[in-house]
């Protein structure tokens, strides 16, 4: 009785490692499995929104609702794949791809003005009015050379966000 | 102490000092002109979220830490098997016997005293208290409890409460075998609930219900009434409000610290080598937990009765609670985390999210001004 991580075989680890493009070491994958089992309380094989929301640090994140849609129902392989963008080995393109996916929840490859507004609303809440948000966004889009009515594609995101200060890394605690 | 006062301090209790515990890069202080990428770059929020998914200090508090398995080679394995036989085949039956004898002795004395003796008789109370203490000693013996008490034994004085860190319901039994405490508990179902309503009534008991919102005020009043009485047993409170795994302490609820009386801290630390005494109520029932203890070698723990503390001038109840938590955590050698234990049962307050939103919104508006 106790931890189920002994059920992860070497073959499983290698399969998961391949699935996440070798962005995590085998030790990190074992740690992530331990964590996955801790979150997946009734050992269903996937994690549900309720279980992720039981982590208070996650529940109080302004983007928790959007991220929940991406993380809800993930099995272990997809869980690792989702987190692989946060590996120190991931390149900037992979990180920006994840950021794009958070904006483009419906997955049609286009991020519209209202998509960005939605995220901005999550991030600022009641501390900015809707008019202020629209105004700031239109102004900055215009400055960067984009029309308000056009949608942004992944390449646009890469062009805008590719700068050296972009840091998006999480350390996996390894025993 | 008006209603408004308590609700604002409630906000403070809900708001841990997260800034101390989370990476500081989420609070970037650039005074540069705002650019499109600053608005679109959600990497700080994403990093925090991923960090929480991967590891968080709250879940760590409730992780069971069973003793390291040591049966890993050809010499140790048969030894371990032998130990298993001794524990389950010899120790366990003996302990069950001890417990059964204890129950018989207790019930045969308690029931007549409880129902036949006059309620007003002073001796009735004394005998009942003594019997409860005796029963607790039987319980402790049934897990071969080796408890080392340090510090002066608590004295029976009015206007004082005792607070301790909480690992399992056996905390109460271990303390009760030395001193008759009155206790405040969550009402449990099953046989435990039955015990609570009959036997524990004799030492004095206050009930609370976590799920009821209005409960706090009702309980606070009951607490105040209890300590005023001269011949009530001293009250033992577990301010964490829930069982924690004995490696961390979660935030203390301020209820015990705003009663206007002396607070005597008690620190309890279990020795993990013998058994993990943490009762993980998510994973096992109390019965399973007791059985687990009864089939282990021993329950070894240290209990420290620490110096009584009073509210200092200018100190709020929350600061007082944190100060006492500090004293207990240091003595027991365990770490503090800034979380409210009740987050086990409910979501964090939206005010925490609002604070983050406020920081970001203000930074955007400020940088918009910069030209």
Interface residues (C-beta under 8 A of the other chain):
Chain A: X2 X32 X35 X38 X39 X41 X52 X53 X54 X55 X56 X57 X58 X59 X60 X61 X62 X63 X64 X67 X71 X83 X86 X95 X98 X99 X102 X103 X116 X119 X120 X123 X124 X125 X126 X127 X128 X132 X136 X137 X140 X141 X143 X144 X146 X157 X160 X161 X163 X166 X167 X168 X169 X170 X171 X172 X173
Chain B: X22 X25 X34 X35 X36 X37 X39 X40 X41 X42 X43 X45 X46 X47 X48 X49 X50 X51 X52 X53 X54 X55 X56 X57 X58 X59 X63 X64 X66 X282 X339 X343 X344 X347 X348 X352 X353 X354 X356 X357 X358 X360 X361 X362 X364 X365 X368
